[in-house]
Amino acid sequence: MKVLVTGDGGQLAYELSQTRPEGVQLVSLSVQQLDITDREAVIAKFEEVQPDVVINAAAYTAVDKAEKDQAMAYAVNESGAENLALACRQWSAKLVHISTDFVFDGSSTTPYQPEDATNPLNVYGASKLAGDNKVSEVMGQDAVIVRTAWVYSSFGHNFVKTMIRLMAEKDQLGIISDQVGTPTWAKGLAQLSWCLAEQLNEGTLPRPELPEHHALMLHWTDAGVASWFDFAVAIQELAIEKGLLDKAIPVRPIPTSAYPTPAKRPAFSVIDKSLTETTTGKLTVHWRAQLSTMLDELKALGL
């Protein structure tokens, strides 16, 4: 199986390379090697690589910057996704497309199901939803869309590594406590993506009854629920335990109103993973356990 991964240089693409199954020929391309907003470049690259499956890990993810940079956000997240989908259809390739919890508005009080109504609060969420719709329209059941949230890794820039740095530098921190979701270790997301790629390629992916032009929509994060404050407290506790931090500093909960940002964020973005678990046979692991394993990896890497 030959797999083309977009977004090389990002957290998910890194973890995909680290977890590549035996027998998979992986071609992982950065934005410099493949600009997915350029349809002709996408077609030329598909002609060269001729992939069986594409995992689209490329996205415009600067949530606050997107509020002013709408054109670029939509170019990458909508047009780029459509370009990949059209090329996949032309070359009879399958597509695993990574999306976001930000397609929801956070007004629910129970975990979001894949079929729940979407209502993004910001440009990033709206542009990702537009891309999801293009993928679904173009590819139908030859694509799987995976919504995820709060992704982190030992590689790249993310909340976990930022917290460890700030906790070493600051006397105290205030962390938002009224936005609730679930962290996701990128390695677990990568392993799920490989599982889906193999099932799509082999034609063994179980499917609920779907309309003809409707991609399978799945949700994936780690298990459990946390606020950003809860997440930060756990990061500090585990980092001290593992010797990544020397001492504890006060971490206090603050409301979203105390930390205004250009983009509005959902207050509740917990997503239900049960369909993904029954469809793929992969089970989620609690976010705190995943965080602990990632911090062990971080320590081993000397980062």
ChimeraX commands (.cxc) that place a marker at each C-alpha (Angstrom):
marker #1 position 0.00,0.00,0.00 radius 0.5
marker #1 position 1.40,3.36,-1.03 radius 0.5
marker #1 position 0.24,6.24,1.19 radius 0.5
marker #1 position 0.64,9.95,0.52 radius 0.5
marker #1 position 0.61,12.12,3.65 radius 0.5
marker #1 position 0.21,15.88,3.41 radius 0.5
marker #1 position 1.29,18.35,6.08 radius 0.5
marker #1 position 4.78,16.95,6.71 radius 0.5
marker #1 position 6.43,19.00,9.43 radius 0.5
marker #1 position 3.29,18.94,11.56 radius 0.5
marker #1 position 2.57,16.85,14.64 radius 0.5
marker #1 position 0.33,14.26,13.00 radius 0.5
marker #1 position 2.57,13.73,9.98 radius 0.5
marker #1 position 5.51,13.21,12.35 radius 0.5
marker #1 position 3.60,10.57,14.33 radius 0.5
marker #1 position 2.41,8.92,11.13 radius 0.5
marker #1 position 6.03,8.46,10.09 radius 0.5
marker #1 position 6.89,7.08,13.56 radius 0.5
marker #1 position 4.06,4.53,13.48 radius 0.5
marker #1 position 4.16,3.48,9.80 radius 0.5
marker #1 position 3.05,-0.16,9.52 radius 0.5
marker #1 position 5.27,-2.73,7.83 radius 0.5
marker #1 position 4.62,-3.01,4.13 radius 0.5
marker #1 position 3.46,0.60,3.76 radius 0.5
marker #1 position 5.33,2.80,1.30 radius 0.5
marker #1 position 5.06,6.28,2.79 radius 0.5
marker #1 position 5.44,9.52,0.86 radius 0.5
marker #1 position 5.15,12.43,3.32 radius 0.5
marker #1 position 5.15,15.91,1.80 radius 0.5
marker #1 position 5.49,19.35,3.36 radius 0.5
marker #1 position 3.73,22.45,2.06 radius 0.5
marker #1 position 6.95,23.34,0.23 radius 0.5
marker #1 position 6.81,19.98,-1.55 radius 0.5
marker #1 position 3.08,20.05,-2.20 radius 0.5
marker #1 position 0.88,23.13,-1.95 radius 0.5
marker #1 position -2.59,21.61,-1.78 radius 0.5
marker #1 position -4.18,24.95,-2.75 radius 0.5
marker #1 position -2.61,24.53,-6.22 radius 0.5
marker #1 position -4.84,22.09,-8.12 radius 0.5
marker #1 position -2.38,21.56,-10.97 radius 0.5
marker #1 position 0.43,20.82,-8.52 radius 0.5
marker #1 position -1.78,18.31,-6.72 radius 0.5
marker #1 position -2.65,16.53,-9.96 radius 0.5
marker #1 position 1.01,16.44,-11.03 radius 0.5
marker #1 position 2.06,15.00,-7.67 radius 0.5
marker #1 position -0.62,12.30,-7.82 radius 0.5
marker #1 position 0.55,11.37,-11.31 radius 0.5
marker #1 position 4.08,11.02,-9.93 radius 0.5
marker #1 position 3.27,9.18,-6.68 radius 0.5
marker #1 position 0.10,7.26,-7.67 radius 0.5
marker #1 position -1.02,6.66,-4.07 radius 0.5
marker #1 position -3.50,4.05,-2.94 radius 0.5
marker #1 position -4.53,6.14,0.08 radius 0.5
marker #1 position -4.06,9.78,1.07 radius 0.5
marker #1 position -4.02,10.97,4.69 radius 0.5
marker #1 position -4.65,14.70,4.68 radius 0.5
marker #1 position -2.89,16.12,7.72 radius 0.5
marker #1 position -2.41,19.53,6.10 radius 0.5
marker #1 position -4.52,22.38,7.47 radius 0.5
marker #1 position -4.55,26.06,8.29 radius 0.5
marker #1 position -4.76,25.77,12.10 radius 0.5
marker #1 position -3.90,29.30,13.33 radius 0.5
marker #1 position -7.33,29.76,14.91 radius 0.5
marker #1 position -7.01,33.41,15.92 radius 0.5
marker #1 position -5.04,34.49,12.85 radius 0.5
marker #1 position -7.74,32.96,10.63 radius 0.5
marker #1 position -10.21,35.64,11.73 radius 0.5
marker #1 position -8.27,38.18,9.63 radius 0.5
marker #1 position -6.76,35.74,7.15 radius 0.5
marker #1 position -10.02,34.20,5.96 radius 0.5
marker #1 position -8.94,33.82,2.34 radius 0.5
marker #1 position -5.93,31.68,3.22 radius 0.5
marker #1 position -7.86,29.64,5.79 radius 0.5
marker #1 position -10.48,28.74,3.18 radius 0.5
marker #1 position -7.85,28.21,0.46 radius 0.5
marker #1 position -6.14,25.52,2.54 radius 0.5
marker #1 position -9.03,24.04,4.52 radius 0.5
marker #1 position -11.72,24.08,1.82 radius 0.5
marker #1 position -10.09,24.38,-1.62 radius 0.5
marker #1 position -7.06,22.30,-0.61 radius 0.5
marker #1 position -9.27,19.52,0.70 radius 0.5
marker #1 position -11.37,19.64,-2.48 radius 0.5
marker #1 position -8.23,19.48,-4.67 radius 0.5
marker #1 position -7.05,16.36,-2.86 radius 0.5
marker #1 position -10.49,14.78,-3.08 radius 0.5
marker #1 position -10.75,15.43,-6.84 radius 0.5
marker #1 position -7.29,13.96,-7.40 radius 0.5
marker #1 position -8.16,10.93,-5.25 radius 0.5
marker #1 position -11.28,10.36,-7.32 radius 0.5
marker #1 position -9.31,10.69,-10.57 radius 0.5
marker #1 position -6.68,8.18,-9.40 radius 0.5
marker #1 position -9.12,5.88,-7.56 radius 0.5
marker #1 position -7.34,6.54,-4.25 radius 0.5
marker #1 position -9.00,6.53,-0.83 radius 0.5
marker #1 position -8.84,9.50,1.54 radius 0.5
marker #1 position -8.55,9.88,5.31 radius 0.5
marker #1 position -9.28,13.55,5.98 radius 0.5
marker #1 position -8.54,15.06,9.41 radius 0.5
marker #1 position -11.05,17.60,10.74 radius 0.5
marker #1 position -11.90,19.32,14.01 radius 0.5
marker #1 position -14.28,19.60,16.96 radius 0.5
marker #1 position -14.54,23.32,16.13 radius 0.5
marker #1 position -17.31,22.55,13.62 radius 0.5
marker #1 position -19.59,22.53,16.70 radius 0.5
marker #1 position -20.70,25.59,18.69 radius 0.5
marker #1 position -20.26,24.13,22.18 radius 0.5
marker #1 position -23.87,24.57,23.25 radius 0.5
marker #1 position -24.37,20.84,23.91 radius 0.5
marker #1 position -24.16,19.33,27.38 radius 0.5
marker #1 position -23.50,15.79,26.14 radius 0.5
marker #1 position -20.70,14.55,23.84 radius 0.5
marker #1 position -21.27,15.42,20.19 radius 0.5
marker #1 position -22.27,12.58,17.88 radius 0.5
marker #1 position -20.91,12.53,14.29 radius 0.5
marker #1 position -24.38,13.27,12.87 radius 0.5
marker #1 position -25.12,16.22,15.21 radius 0.5
marker #1 position -25.81,19.63,13.68 radius 0.5
marker #1 position -22.73,21.75,13.05 radius 0.5
marker #1 position -22.49,25.47,13.79 radius 0.5
marker #1 position -18.89,26.73,13.89 radius 0.5
marker #1 position -18.16,29.85,15.94 radius 0.5
marker #1 position -15.04,30.98,14.10 radius 0.5
marker #1 position -13.43,31.15,10.66 radius 0.5
marker #1 position -11.17,28.16,11.33 radius 0.5
marker #1 position -14.12,25.93,12.21 radius 0.5
marker #1 position -16.19,27.22,9.28 radius 0.5
marker #1 position -13.36,26.68,6.80 radius 0.5
marker #1 position -12.75,23.14,8.06 radius 0.5
marker #1 position -16.46,22.34,7.82 radius 0.5
marker #1 position -16.48,23.66,4.24 radius 0.5
marker #1 position -13.59,21.31,3.44 radius 0.5
marker #1 position -15.37,18.37,5.05 radius 0.5
marker #1 position -18.39,19.05,2.88 radius 0.5
marker #1 position -16.27,19.17,-0.28 radius 0.5
marker #1 position -14.59,15.86,0.58 radius 0.5
marker #1 position -17.95,14.25,1.23 radius 0.5
marker #1 position -19.50,15.59,-2.00 radius 0.5
marker #1 position -16.57,14.60,-4.21 radius 0.5
marker #1 position -15.63,11.20,-2.74 radius 0.5
marker #1 position -18.65,9.86,-0.91 radius 0.5
marker #1 position -17.90,6.52,0.71 radius 0.5
marker #1 position -14.31,6.43,-0.59 radius 0.5
marker #1 position -13.38,8.92,2.15 radius 0.5
marker #1 position -13.41,8.96,5.94 radius 0.5
marker #1 position -13.49,12.26,7.82 radius 0.5
marker #1 position -12.00,12.15,11.32 radius 0.5
marker #1 position -12.79,14.98,13.73 radius 0.5
marker #1 position -10.31,15.43,16.55 radius 0.5
marker #1 position -9.35,18.01,19.20 radius 0.5
marker #1 position -6.60,19.40,21.44 radius 0.5
marker #1 position -3.81,17.57,19.62 radius 0.5
marker #1 position -0.31,17.42,21.12 radius 0.5
marker #1 position 2.92,15.49,20.54 radius 0.5
marker #1 position 6.54,15.32,21.67 radius 0.5
marker #1 position 7.23,16.96,18.29 radius 0.5
marker #1 position 6.40,20.54,17.33 radius 0.5
marker #1 position 4.63,23.30,19.20 radius 0.5
marker #1 position 1.63,22.50,21.39 radius 0.5
marker #1 position -0.08,23.20,24.71 radius 0.5
marker #1 position 1.79,20.52,26.67 radius 0.5
marker #1 position 5.26,21.70,25.70 radius 0.5
marker #1 position 4.26,25.35,26.16 radius 0.5
marker #1 position 2.96,24.64,29.66 radius 0.5
marker #1 position 6.18,22.88,30.68 radius 0.5
marker #1 position 8.23,25.82,29.41 radius 0.5
marker #1 position 6.04,28.41,31.15 radius 0.5
marker #1 position 5.95,26.44,34.40 radius 0.5
marker #1 position 9.74,26.49,34.43 radius 0.5
marker #1 position 9.84,30.24,33.74 radius 0.5
marker #1 position 6.88,31.75,35.61 radius 0.5
marker #1 position 5.93,32.17,39.26 radius 0.5
marker #1 position 2.27,31.33,38.57 radius 0.5
marker #1 position -0.14,30.70,35.70 radius 0.5
marker #1 position -3.83,31.38,35.05 radius 0.5
marker #1 position -5.42,28.78,32.77 radius 0.5
marker #1 position -8.93,28.83,31.28 radius 0.5
marker #1 position -11.29,26.56,33.19 radius 0.5
marker #1 position -14.62,27.08,31.38 radius 0.5
marker #1 position -13.68,25.50,28.03 radius 0.5
marker #1 position -14.12,21.73,28.25 radius 0.5
marker #1 position -12.98,19.07,25.81 radius 0.5
marker #1 position -10.53,16.18,25.56 radius 0.5
marker #1 position -6.80,16.13,24.79 radius 0.5
marker #1 position -5.53,13.91,21.97 radius 0.5
marker #1 position -2.04,12.44,21.75 radius 0.5
marker #1 position -1.11,12.67,18.07 radius 0.5
marker #1 position 0.44,9.18,18.19 radius 0.5
marker #1 position -2.95,7.64,19.00 radius 0.5
marker #1 position -4.54,9.65,16.19 radius 0.5
marker #1 position -1.82,8.44,13.83 radius 0.5
marker #1 position -2.45,4.82,14.78 radius 0.5
marker #1 position -6.17,5.27,14.13 radius 0.5
marker #1 position -5.39,6.90,10.76 radius 0.5
marker #1 position -3.26,3.90,9.72 radius 0.5
marker #1 position -6.05,1.54,10.77 radius 0.5
marker #1 position -8.54,3.46,8.62 radius 0.5
marker #1 position -6.13,3.67,5.68 radius 0.5
marker #1 position -5.65,-0.11,5.70 radius 0.5
marker #1 position -9.38,-0.81,6.04 radius 0.5
marker #1 position -10.21,1.62,3.21 radius 0.5
marker #1 position -7.55,0.13,0.95 radius 0.5
marker #1 position -8.68,-3.44,1.63 radius 0.5
marker #1 position -12.39,-2.59,1.42 radius 0.5
marker #1 position -12.99,-3.99,4.91 radius 0.5
marker #1 position -14.17,-0.82,6.66 radius 0.5
marker #1 position -17.63,-1.48,8.16 radius 0.5
marker #1 position -20.10,1.24,7.26 radius 0.5
marker #1 position -23.45,2.35,8.58 radius 0.5
marker #1 position -26.10,3.02,5.97 radius 0.5
marker #1 position -25.03,6.27,4.29 radius 0.5
marker #1 position -26.37,8.29,1.35 radius 0.5
marker #1 position -24.38,7.76,-1.85 radius 0.5
marker #1 position -22.47,11.06,-1.65 radius 0.5
marker #1 position -21.73,11.00,2.05 radius 0.5
marker #1 position -18.33,10.22,3.57 radius 0.5
marker #1 position -18.12,8.25,6.80 radius 0.5
marker #1 position -17.78,10.73,9.67 radius 0.5
marker #1 position -15.87,9.57,12.75 radius 0.5
marker #1 position -14.73,11.20,16.00 radius 0.5
marker #1 position -11.44,10.57,17.77 radius 0.5
marker #1 position -9.79,11.98,20.87 radius 0.5
marker #1 position -8.43,10.26,23.93 radius 0.5
marker #1 position -10.98,9.14,26.54 radius 0.5
marker #1 position -12.30,11.33,29.34 radius 0.5
marker #1 position -13.06,15.01,29.77 radius 0.5
marker #1 position -10.96,17.99,30.90 radius 0.5
marker #1 position -10.85,21.75,30.97 radius 0.5
marker #1 position -7.65,23.48,29.87 radius 0.5
marker #1 position -7.07,24.11,33.60 radius 0.5
marker #1 position -7.44,20.38,34.39 radius 0.5
marker #1 position -5.04,19.57,31.56 radius 0.5
marker #1 position -2.45,22.07,32.80 radius 0.5
marker #1 position -2.64,20.79,36.38 radius 0.5
marker #1 position -2.06,17.22,35.15 radius 0.5
marker #1 position 0.85,18.34,32.99 radius 0.5
marker #1 position 2.55,19.93,35.98 radius 0.5
marker #1 position 1.91,16.96,38.29 radius 0.5
marker #1 position 3.24,14.40,35.81 radius 0.5
marker #1 position 6.15,16.58,34.66 radius 0.5
marker #1 position 7.34,16.93,38.27 radius 0.5
marker #1 position 6.90,13.19,38.84 radius 0.5
marker #1 position 9.06,12.45,35.78 radius 0.5
marker #1 position 11.73,15.05,36.54 radius 0.5
marker #1 position 10.83,17.35,33.66 radius 0.5
marker #1 position 10.09,20.15,36.16 radius 0.5
marker #1 position 11.90,20.88,39.43 radius 0.5
marker #1 position 9.07,22.46,41.39 radius 0.5
marker #1 position 5.37,23.26,41.35 radius 0.5
marker #1 position 4.00,26.76,40.79 radius 0.5
marker #1 position 0.44,27.93,41.53 radius 0.5
marker #1 position -1.89,27.19,38.60 radius 0.5
marker #1 position -5.19,28.99,39.02 radius 0.5
marker #1 position -8.44,28.68,37.03 radius 0.5
marker #1 position -9.60,31.73,35.08 radius 0.5
marker #1 position -12.71,32.32,32.92 radius 0.5
marker #1 position -12.55,32.76,29.16 radius 0.5
marker #1 position -13.58,36.39,29.67 radius 0.5
marker #1 position -10.25,37.01,31.44 radius 0.5
marker #1 position -8.30,35.93,28.35 radius 0.5
marker #1 position -10.05,37.40,25.28 radius 0.5
marker #1 position -8.98,36.11,21.86 radius 0.5
marker #1 position -9.91,37.18,18.30 radius 0.5
marker #1 position -11.65,33.84,17.63 radius 0.5
marker #1 position -14.53,32.64,19.77 radius 0.5
marker #1 position -14.11,29.08,21.00 radius 0.5
marker #1 position -16.73,26.47,21.98 radius 0.5
marker #1 position -17.26,26.12,25.73 radius 0.5
marker #1 position -17.98,22.38,25.37 radius 0.5
marker #1 position -16.37,20.31,22.62 radius 0.5
marker #1 position -16.34,16.76,23.95 radius 0.5
marker #1 position -16.96,14.40,21.02 radius 0.5
marker #1 position -18.36,10.86,21.21 radius 0.5
marker #1 position -15.97,8.17,19.94 radius 0.5
marker #1 position -18.21,5.10,20.26 radius 0.5
marker #1 position -18.91,4.78,16.52 radius 0.5
marker #1 position -15.18,4.91,15.79 radius 0.5
marker #1 position -14.48,2.23,18.38 radius 0.5
marker #1 position -17.13,-0.14,17.04 radius 0.5
marker #1 position -16.19,0.57,13.41 radius 0.5
marker #1 position -12.44,0.08,13.74 radius 0.5
marker #1 position -12.08,-2.07,16.86 radius 0.5
marker #1 position -9.63,0.49,18.28 radius 0.5
marker #1 position -10.39,1.64,21.83 radius 0.5
marker #1 position -9.63,5.05,23.27 radius 0.5
marker #1 position -7.22,5.42,26.20 radius 0.5
marker #1 position -7.76,7.97,28.98 radius 0.5
marker #1 position -6.09,11.27,28.22 radius 0.5
marker #1 position -4.07,11.30,31.45 radius 0.5
marker #1 position -2.52,7.90,30.64 radius 0.5
marker #1 position -1.67,9.08,27.13 radius 0.5
marker #1 position -0.16,12.29,28.52 radius 0.5
marker #1 position 2.00,10.26,30.91 radius 0.5
marker #1 position 3.31,8.09,28.06 radius 0.5
marker #1 position 4.04,11.12,25.89 radius 0.5
marker #1 position 5.97,12.81,28.73 radius 0.5
marker #1 position 8.06,9.64,29.12 radius 0.5
marker #1 position 8.84,9.93,25.41 radius 0.5
marker #1 position 9.66,13.63,25.79 radius 0.5
marker #1 position 12.07,12.86,28.62 radius 0.5
marker #1 position 13.72,10.06,26.63 radius 0.5
marker #1 position 14.23,12.46,23.72 radius 0.5
marker #1 position 15.85,14.96,26.07 radius 0.5
marker #1 position 13.46,17.71,25.03 radius 0.5
marker link #1:1,2 radius 0.2
marker link #1:2,3 radius 0.2
marker link #1:3,4 radius 0.2
marker link #1:4,5 radius 0.2
marker link #1:5,6 radius 0.2
marker link #1:6,7 radius 0.2
marker link #1:7,8 radius 0.2
marker link #1:8,9 radius 0.2
marker link #1:9,10 radius 0.2
marker link #1:10,11 radius 0.2
marker link #1:11,12 radius 0.2
marker link #1:12,13 radius 0.2
marker link #1:13,14 radius 0.2
marker link #1:14,15 radius 0.2
marker link #1:15,16 radius 0.2
marker link #1:16,17 radius 0.2
marker link #1:17,18 radius 0.2
marker link #1:18,19 radius 0.2
marker link #1:19,20 radius 0.2
marker link #1:20,21 radius 0.2
marker link #1:21,22 radius 0.2
marker link #1:22,23 radius 0.2
marker link #1:23,24 radius 0.2
marker link #1:24,25 radius 0.2
marker link #1:25,26 radius 0.2
marker link #1:26,27 radius 0.2
marker link #1:27,28 radius 0.2
marker link #1:28,29 radius 0.2
marker link #1:29,30 radius 0.2
marker link #1:30,31 radius 0.2
marker link #1:31,32 radius 0.2
marker link #1:32,33 radius 0.2
marker link #1:33,34 radius 0.2
marker link #1:34,35 radius 0.2
marker link #1:35,36 radius 0.2
marker link #1:36,37 radius 0.2
marker link #1:37,38 radius 0.2
marker link #1:38,39 radius 0.2
marker link #1:39,40 radius 0.2
marker link #1:40,41 radius 0.2
marker link #1:41,42 radius 0.2
marker link #1:42,43 radius 0.2
marker link #1:43,44 radius 0.2
marker link #1:44,45 radius 0.2
marker link #1:45,46 radius 0.2
marker link #1:46,47 radius 0.2
marker link #1:47,48 radius 0.2
marker link #1:48,49 radius 0.2
marker link #1:49,50 radius 0.2
marker link #1:50,51 radius 0.2
marker link #1:51,52 radius 0.2
marker link #1:52,53 radius 0.2
marker link #1:53,54 radius 0.2
marker link #1:54,55 radius 0.2
marker link #1:55,56 radius 0.2
marker link #1:56,57 radius 0.2
marker link #1:57,58 radius 0.2
marker link #1:58,59 radius 0.2
marker link #1:59,60 radius 0.2
marker link #1:60,61 radius 0.2
marker link #1:61,62 radius 0.2
marker link #1:62,63 radius 0.2
marker link #1:63,64 radius 0.2
marker link #1:64,65 radius 0.2
marker link #1:65,66 radius 0.2
marker link #1:66,67 radius 0.2
marker link #1:67,68 radius 0.2
marker link #1:68,69 radius 0.2
marker link #1:69,70 radius 0.2
marker link #1:70,71 radius 0.2
marker link #1:71,72 radius 0.2
marker link #1:72,73 radius 0.2
marker link #1:73,74 radius 0.2
marker link #1:74,75 radius 0.2
marker link #1:75,76 radius 0.2
marker link #1:76,77 radius 0.2
marker link #1:77,78 radius 0.2
marker link #1:78,79 radius 0.2
marker link #1:79,80 radius 0.2
marker link #1:80,81 radius 0.2
marker link #1:81,82 radius 0.2
marker link #1:82,83 radius 0.2
marker link #1:83,84 radius 0.2
marker link #1:84,85 radius 0.2
marker link #1:85,86 radius 0.2
marker link #1:86,87 radius 0.2
marker link #1:87,88 radius 0.2
marker link #1:88,89 radius 0.2
marker link #1:89,90 radius 0.2
marker link #1:90,91 radius 0.2
marker link #1:91,92 radius 0.2
marker link #1:92,93 radius 0.2
marker link #1:93,94 radius 0.2
marker link #1:94,95 radius 0.2
marker link #1:95,96 radius 0.2
marker link #1:96,97 radius 0.2
marker link #1:97,98 radius 0.2
marker link #1:98,99 radius 0.2
marker link #1:99,100 radius 0.2
marker link #1:100,101 radius 0.2
marker link #1:101,102 radius 0.2
marker link #1:102,103 radius 0.2
marker link #1:103,104 radius 0.2
marker link #1:104,105 radius 0.2
marker link #1:105,106 radius 0.2
marker link #1:106,107 radius 0.2
marker link #1:107,108 radius 0.2
marker link #1:108,109 radius 0.2
marker link #1:109,110 radius 0.2
marker link #1:110,111 radius 0.2
marker link #1:111,112 radius 0.2
marker link #1:112,113 radius 0.2
marker link #1:113,114 radius 0.2
marker link #1:114,115 radius 0.2
marker link #1:115,116 radius 0.2
marker link #1:116,117 radius 0.2
marker link #1:117,118 radius 0.2
marker link #1:118,119 radius 0.2
marker link #1:119,120 radius 0.2
marker link #1:120,121 radius 0.2
marker link #1:121,122 radius 0.2
marker link #1:122,123 radius 0.2
marker link #1:123,124 radius 0.2
marker link #1:124,125 radius 0.2
marker link #1:125,126 radius 0.2
marker link #1:126,127 radius 0.2
marker link #1:127,128 radius 0.2
marker link #1:128,129 radius 0.2
marker link #1:129,130 radius 0.2
marker link #1:130,131 radius 0.2
marker link #1:131,132 radius 0.2
marker link #1:132,133 radius 0.2
marker link #1:133,134 radius 0.2
marker link #1:134,135 radius 0.2
marker link #1:135,136 radius 0.2
marker link #1:136,137 radius 0.2
marker link #1:137,138 radius 0.2
marker link #1:138,139 radius 0.2
marker link #1:139,140 radius 0.2
marker link #1:140,141 radius 0.2
marker link #1:141,142 radius 0.2
marker link #1:142,143 radius 0.2
marker link #1:143,144 radius 0.2
marker link #1:144,145 radius 0.2
marker link #1:145,146 radius 0.2
marker link #1:146,147 radius 0.2
marker link #1:147,148 radius 0.2
marker link #1:148,149 radius 0.2
marker link #1:149,150 radius 0.2
marker link #1:150,151 radius 0.2
marker link #1:151,152 radius 0.2
marker link #1:152,153 radius 0.2
marker link #1:153,154 radius 0.2
marker link #1:154,155 radius 0.2
marker link #1:155,156 radius 0.2
marker link #1:156,157 radius 0.2
marker link #1:157,158 radius 0.2
marker link #1:158,159 radius 0.2
marker link #1:159,160 radius 0.2
marker link #1:160,161 radius 0.2
marker link #1:161,162 radius 0.2
marker link #1:162,163 radius 0.2
marker link #1:163,164 radius 0.2
marker link #1:164,165 radius 0.2
marker link #1:165,166 radius 0.2
marker link #1:166,167 radius 0.2
marker link #1:167,168 radius 0.2
marker link #1:168,169 radius 0.2
marker link #1:169,170 radius 0.2
marker link #1:170,171 radius 0.2
marker link #1:171,172 radius 0.2
marker link #1:172,173 radius 0.2
marker link #1:173,174 radius 0.2
marker link #1:174,175 radius 0.2
marker link #1:175,176 radius 0.2
marker link #1:176,177 radius 0.2
marker link #1:177,178 radius 0.2
marker link #1:178,179 radius 0.2
marker link #1:179,180 radius 0.2
marker link #1:180,181 radius 0.2
marker link #1:181,182 radius 0.2
marker link #1:182,183 radius 0.2
marker link #1:183,184 radius 0.2
marker link #1:184,185 radius 0.2
marker link #1:185,186 radius 0.2
marker link #1:186,187 radius 0.2
marker link #1:187,188 radius 0.2
marker link #1:188,189 radius 0.2
marker link #1:189,190 radius 0.2
marker link #1:190,191 radius 0.2
marker link #1:191,192 radius 0.2
marker link #1:192,193 radius 0.2
marker link #1:193,194 radius 0.2
marker link #1:194,195 radius 0.2
marker link #1:195,196 radius 0.2
marker link #1:196,197 radius 0.2
marker link #1:197,198 radius 0.2
marker link #1:198,199 radius 0.2
marker link #1:199,200 radius 0.2
marker link #1:200,201 radius 0.2
marker link #1:201,202 radius 0.2
marker link #1:202,203 radius 0.2
marker link #1:203,204 radius 0.2
marker link #1:204,205 radius 0.2
marker link #1:205,206 radius 0.2
marker link #1:206,207 radius 0.2
marker link #1:207,208 radius 0.2
marker link #1:208,209 radius 0.2
marker link #1:209,210 radius 0.2
marker link #1:210,211 radius 0.2
marker link #1:211,212 radius 0.2
marker link #1:212,213 radius 0.2
marker link #1:213,214 radius 0.2
marker link #1:214,215 radius 0.2
marker link #1:215,216 radius 0.2
marker link #1:216,217 radius 0.2
marker link #1:217,218 radius 0.2
marker link #1:218,219 radius 0.2
marker link #1:219,220 radius 0.2
marker link #1:220,221 radius 0.2
marker link #1:221,222 radius 0.2
marker link #1:222,223 radius 0.2
marker link #1:223,224 radius 0.2
marker link #1:224,225 radius 0.2
marker link #1:225,226 radius 0.2
marker link #1:226,227 radius 0.2
marker link #1:227,228 radius 0.2
marker link #1:228,229 radius 0.2
marker link #1:229,230 radius 0.2
marker link #1:230,231 radius 0.2
marker link #1:231,232 radius 0.2
marker link #1:232,233 radius 0.2
marker link #1:233,234 radius 0.2
marker link #1:234,235 radius 0.2
marker link #1:235,236 radius 0.2
marker link #1:236,237 radius 0.2
marker link #1:237,238 radius 0.2
marker link #1:238,239 radius 0.2
marker link #1:239,240 radius 0.2
marker link #1:240,241 radius 0.2
marker link #1:241,242 radius 0.2
marker link #1:242,243 radius 0.2
marker link #1:243,244 radius 0.2
marker link #1:244,245 radius 0.2
marker link #1:245,246 radius 0.2
marker link #1:246,247 radius 0.2
marker link #1:247,248 radius 0.2
marker link #1:248,249 radius 0.2
marker link #1:249,250 radius 0.2
marker link #1:250,251 radius 0.2
marker link #1:251,252 radius 0.2
marker link #1:252,253 radius 0.2
marker link #1:253,254 radius 0.2
marker link #1:254,255 radius 0.2
marker link #1:255,256 radius 0.2
marker link #1:256,257 radius 0.2
marker link #1:257,258 radius 0.2
marker link #1:258,259 radius 0.2
marker link #1:259,260 radius 0.2
marker link #1:260,261 radius 0.2
marker link #1:261,262 radius 0.2
marker link #1:262,263 radius 0.2
marker link #1:263,264 radius 0.2
marker link #1:264,265 radius 0.2
marker link #1:265,266 radius 0.2
marker link #1:266,267 radius 0.2
marker link #1:267,268 radius 0.2
marker link #1:268,269 radius 0.2
marker link #1:269,270 radius 0.2
marker link #1:270,271 radius 0.2
marker link #1:271,272 radius 0.2
marker link #1:272,273 radius 0.2
marker link #1:273,274 radius 0.2
marker link #1:274,275 radius 0.2
marker link #1:275,276 radius 0.2
marker link #1:276,277 radius 0.2
marker link #1:277,278 radius 0.2
marker link #1:278,279 radius 0.2
marker link #1:279,280 radius 0.2
marker link #1:280,281 radius 0.2
marker link #1:281,282 radius 0.2
marker link #1:282,283 radius 0.2
marker link #1:283,284 radius 0.2
marker link #1:284,285 radius 0.2
marker link #1:285,286 radius 0.2
marker link #1:286,287 radius 0.2
marker link #1:287,288 radius 0.2
marker link #1:288,289 radius 0.2
marker link #1:289,290 radius 0.2
marker link #1:290,291 radius 0.2
marker link #1:291,292 radius 0.2
marker link #1:292,293 radius 0.2
marker link #1:293,294 radius 0.2
marker link #1:294,295 radius 0.2
marker link #1:295,296 radius 0.2
marker link #1:296,297 radius 0.2
marker link #1:297,298 radius 0.2
marker link #1:298,299 radius 0.2
marker link #1:299,300 radius 0.2
marker link #1:300,301 radius 0.2
marker link #1:301,302 radius 0.2
marker link #1:302,303 radius 0.2
view
